Amino acid sequence: MLLNFFKRKPPPPPVPLGDGGRTEALLKRLEWTVIKRLDGLLQGDHRTLMRGTGLDLADLREYQHHDDVRHIDWNVTARLQTPHVRVFTEDREMAAWFLLDLSPSVDFGSGEQRKRELLQGFVGVVARLISRHGNRVGAMLYGARGVAAVDTVLPARGGRTQVLRLMGLLDAPADASPKAPAHGPTRLADLLRIAALSLRQRCTVFVVSDFISEPGWERPLGELARRHDVVAVRLLDPLERELPDLGLLTLRDAETGEQLLVDTHDSGFRQRFARIAAQREARLRETLARAGVDALELATDDDLLEAVQRFVQLRRQRTDPRRSAVQPGVAA
């Protein structure tokens, strides 16, 4: 393997990494299998990933319902009788923040990959793409220590070492044993409110979660999106959409510990489950669109390279109104 020829470079001690060698190896594998192949797609256009509010005017376009009213060009609006906003090129150095939901439901996966591993791979790739062009990345982790709260904050810094720090925080094993103490229901609103209070300067914010949460997060997300460029990255597993015929099963809520015996051999039950799951997805997509955020759906059976390509395409549509007349976007 080519990976064996690379010299290990563990991150500095201030941030614990768990198994630093494993984190280094994972990042190198992502660099070879995903990031290197994405270079041809991006063709140096790393600005696709982030939208800033620099001083250089790039373009004018018609006002959309989610736009910042401070960017309306009133002279052009008066001449054309249609509201237009200014689109700026990105600052050379910007910050991207990852708001990461690590609650127990993210440890679920019906195949070879759990949602948590999908989260780690996506965050590693996007953070590396952003940081290697001089931008800074930071993170807020919810539930990383087994408590339903924001328990870890990684200040925004640049460089590859910072990405290693972030991935090291995500590499801590989670206790998935049925005897583990109940985590309690996820309150995604807490994470979003803390981020809104903490992030003063405009930045790009990635909210990575399965959005299995107590209600009440919708308004904080909209408030966050009014000040920042927000991308909602939804993690999901095929079994959360449709159940197979496996007979009697005991289902356990990973966050509350509640157990339920169900008969998946009952076709009526499976159909009701699929219908309720589809209704939930429709409501979730509508909520994200109403909040004015881009939405990317990542399934545990997705190819990571293809998923990031969808994300890049979504961002290009978002930054170039000639590519898409409908905003915000959803990439599934």
Protein Blocks (a to p, Z undefined) as FASTA:
>chain_A
ZZlmpccddddfklcghjmklmmmmmmmmmmmmmmmmmmmnnopamlmpccddfbdfbdc
dddfkbcfklpcfklmmmnopacdddddddfbdcddddddfbfklmgcfblbdfklmmmm
mmmmmmmmmmmnopacddddehklopacdfbdcdddedjklmmmmmmmmmpccdfbfkbc
cebjadfklmmmmmmmmmmbgcddddddehiacehilmmmmmmmmmmccdddddddfklm
occdebjaddddfknopacdddfklmklmmmmmmmmmmmmmmmmmmmmmnopacddddfk
bcfklmmmmmmmmmmmmmmmklpcbdcdddZZ
